[in-house]
Amino acid sequence: MPIRGRQESSGGKRRAVLLLSLILLVWNAFATAQRAAKTGLLSPMDNADGSLILPSAEGNETAVLSAESPRSGPLTIRQKYLLGKRVDINKASLFEISELPGISDGIAAAVVEERDRLGRFRSPGDLLGVKGIKAKRLRKILPFLAEMPNN
């Protein structure tokens, strides 16, 4: 009989912990929403499609953010890759090249120097001539690169 009482109290403790966790979750959600409302992060939805209209910093223009967009700002190379966009190594800036996985600022500068020296890269194999890029690093960045015309 005492064993049964211990099991019931153990189940009661679990329920109490779950209830306390639920209360804290609701409290945090409410506090976050309240802070967002105070700082002006929440703005009214004016469009029928559910997009937010935010005032632009320039003039009287307005910027429209889609409700599906998790954040605003420029996309990273990895996010562009997931959207199906690739980096054209022959036109990319130093910053775009340095965002490629495994490419540091120094290697990106070497890529730009080699591109300027050659005129352009004709194939991905041409990147092996860049100091700091070996076969392993090339395999790592290949999915992020756009097709190179072979002429």
N, C-alpha and C positions, 0 to 999 in steps of 0.2 A: 503494500500500500504506500509506503513512503516514496518508493521509486516513481509511482504514478504522479504524485504531487510535484516532484522535481521536474518531470517532463512537462507538466502543465505550466509551471512557472517559467521554464525555459521557452516555451511557446509564447507565453505572455511577454517575456523580455524581447523576443524577436519582433512581435507586433509593436511593442513600444518603440523600439529602435526604428522600425519602418515608418511608424507614424511621425516620429521626430524628424526623420530624413525628409519625409513629404512636406512637413511644415517648413523646414529650412529651404527646401527647393522652391516652394511657393513664395516664401519671404524674399529670397534672392531674386526671383523673377520679377516680383513687384518692385523691389528696390532698384533693379536695373532699368525697368521701364520708367520709373519715376525720375531717375537721374537723366535718362535720355530725353525725357520731356522737358526737364529744367534746362539742359544745355542746348536745346533746340535741334537735337538730332532727329526728332520725329516731326514730320510735317504732314499736313493733311493730304489725302489722296484726292486729286481733283479730276483725273481722267477716268473715263468709264472702264478702261482696260486695266486699271489698278496701278498705273505707273505714278511715280512721285514727280512733282514739279518743284524744282529747287531754283532759287534765284541765282543767276550767274554773276560772277565777279566783274564781268565786263559789260558795262552798259545796262540796257533793259532786257537783254536776251535772257531766256530761261533754259536751263539744262534739264532734260528729261531722263530719269533713271528708270530702267525697267524693274519690275518687282522681282524678276528672276535673277537679277544681278546681285551676287553676294557682297560685292564691294565695288567701289569706284576707283578709278585710276588706271594707269597703263598696265597692260597684261605682261606677265613674265614670259620668257622664252618657253618655259615648260607649259604654261597655260595656252600659248599660241600653238604649240605642238599638239596639244590635246584637241584644239579646235581645227586641226588640219593645216595650219599655216607653218611654213618652213622658212628658214633663214637662207637668203641668197648670199653666199659667202663672198661673191664678187661685188656686191653692192652694200653689204652690211657695214655699219659703223663699228668703231672700236668697242663701244659699250655693248652693242648687240652680240658681237663675237665673244666678249668676255663673259656674257651670261650663259654661254653654252656650257654644258656639264664638263667639268675637268679642265676648263680653259681659264687660266689666270690672266691678269692684266698684261703681264709680260709676254705670255704666249700670244695673246690677242694682238699685241703690238707687233710681234714677229710675223703673224699672219698678214697684217696690213702691209708691212714692209715687203714681204714676199709677193703679195698681190700687186703692189705698185711696181716691183721689179719685173714680174712676169707680164704684167698687163691685166691678166685675169687667170683664174684657175680653170683649166679645161676639163679636169676630172678630179674626183676625190683623191686619187693617188698623188696628185700634185701637192696636196697638203702634207705628205710625208717629207717633203723637202724643207718644211718649216722647222726651225730649231724648237724642240720641245714637243713635237707631235710624232709619236710612233704609232704602230699598227693598233695597239690596244686603245689609245686615246682616240684615234680616228674612228674605230668601231663604235666608241661611246658617243661620238657626236654625229655620226652619219644619219641616224633617224631624224635629226633636227635640221639637216641641210636640204635645200631645194635642189632639184635636178640641175645639173650643169650641162649646157649645150656643148656638144663635142666637136665644134667647128672653129 
